[in-house]
């Protein structure tokens, strides 16, 4: 699917563009705390979407809005692995069924532990039981049938991925969000003093529906 209109066109202030999108998802215009939009299914500034798969890659997009600016960076919103002994075996086939969290509204809290920034993901109400899909046939793809069944996952984090330093505690995901270290440090710097970031996870198609319209966006 062509999603070229996702990105701010020439001559349009990116902060205005992303602010409009964030507002459509319920972000406060005052940005009392930072807002992270996680766009599933497209890399930063690419024009075509791709199917979601469990692969070790930053193939999604993060847009962080904060007072006075915004950052766009690569991230992963899906599992890396096809199975894991740490995941529940929900269908009894002897292989742990990794999770991929569903689109929705969340809150990130800086754990402030260790030298590699890590955030804990909760619902807006503060619950750590996060809705997710589970890849029960271990093919790396959430099928229509698998998407019809919503499970829950706990201990969901935003942490590092495959390129984190060797002594980092996180390099792979069985349900967590992954963001490169440089950008996690930027997130930490922008969420002082309370360490909280509002978060929306949406597919590229969902975001495309709320991008600003007008002549400047059709150039």
Secondary structure, DSSP 8 states (H G I E B T S, - for coil): -B-GGGS--TTS-HHHHHHHHHHHTT--TT-SS-EEEEEET--TT-SB-------SS--EEEEEEETTEEEEEEEE-S-S-S--TTS--TTSSSS---EEE-SEEEEEEE---SSS--EEEE-TTS---EEEEE-TT-SSS--HHHHTS-EEE-S-EEE--TTS-TT-S-S--SS-EEE-HHHHHHHHHHTTTTTEEEEEEEEHHHHHTTS--SGGG--
